[in-house]
Amino acid sequence: MKVCISLGGRFHAFYLAKYLQEQGYLYHLCTSYPKYEVAKYGIDTKKVSTVVSKEIMQRGYRKLMKRELTDIYLCDWFDYWASKQIPLDADVYIIWSGFALKTIQRIRKYNPQAIILLERGSAHILEQNNLLQDDKMNKAISQDMIDKEITEYQAVDIISTISLFAKSSFLKYGFQEEKIFVNNMGVDLQEFPSIDRKIKTINEPLVVGYVGVMSKQKNVQGLIQAVAYLRTQNIPIKLLLVGGIDTTNFDAQSLKEDFIDYQPSMPQRELYKIYAQMDIFVLNSLQDGFGLVLLQAMSTGLPIIATTNTGAPDVVKEGENGFVIPINDEAALADKILFYYQNRLKTHEMGINARKTASNGFSWNDYGQRYVQYLEQLIKKSN
């Protein structure tokens, strides 16, 4: 079985590529990252082609103009050049949504028997747009991008998703269940080791943490509001936030509250030090295909609070290793934070359970193994 992967970025594709390589299945990886970055993941760069110009344009424009280039332009740019570089004689293609249409069309033309999977890291794009559009119903995602992705959905054999939430959004828009593959993401258990936290007394502040982009999609503002409310009730809570800022929809001034410790993005290899400073972890997203940070936090022994529109329903056992709350419900969020503050021993026990969960079926090898088993079944059915 020869498998090709194509995406304009990194995401979780490099972990998948490495596992496929170890099993002898990786045929080619096309990415916008330079080869020296790919090599850090142990991937043979002889199997790699790059469209580095996408990253240069994206990062250069962001630095000079202090805003982002349009998604559709960057996606189309990568898609066009990737379609010229990807081998056309593979058995299976795994292509990230938004970067796929031209590549799919070329594969279909020259290799009509190939099996094509579209990897979608978020909900169905129409559901994503509905959740993120503003109160005036202005689209959060350009119509061009929506049209492209919907065309991609219809052109592939399988939609590959990473959570039950994402799957449910495709079912909502009429996709047949047998066309949807769900494979929860993984975590590097060595990179995010279990941390031996002491049991704090109720007199010590509870440190609530979040790692990721400060954005509307992540609803960091709602997290800040929940913590601010609890502090008005004389509950000693600190908020530790780490990540870049989406200046298009997030007010950076809100990070200047005296109870917030904000730190910019940092290398992933350093993140375990940040998790070590937290008592609990919150992912308050309006929509998130999975939320890789969930498993990272759990791997270090943090109990979590996360919304239904993330991978939390896939990994959380209610009251055992965390809590799942509705979106846009700051009252529910504050209530669960208060529970952790008032129940320090239980918080410690739930953190231990969170590590056990991450260690049982959620390594990157587990992720890769599930993918390979699914692909082997697809090949078998097609023969």
Secondary structure, 3 states (H helix, E strand, C coil): CCEEEEECCCCCHHHHHHHHHHCCCEEEEEECCCHHHHHCCCCCHHHEEECHHHHHHHHHHHHHHCCCCCHHHHHHHHHHHHHHHCCCCCCEEEEECCCCHHHHHHHHHHCCCCEEEEECCCCCHHHHHHHHCCCCCCCCCCHHHHHHHHHHHHHCCEEEECCHHHHHHHHHCCCCHHHEEECCCCECCCCCCCCCCCCCCCCCCEEEEEECCECCCCCHHHHHHHHHHHHHCCCCEEEEEECCECCCCCCHHHHHCCCEEEECCCCHHHHHHHHCCCCEEEECCCCCCCCHHHHHHHHCCCCEEEECCCCHHHHCCECCCEEEECCCCHHHHHHHHHHHHHCHHHHHHHHHHHHHHHHCCCEHHHHHHHHHHHHHHHHHHHC
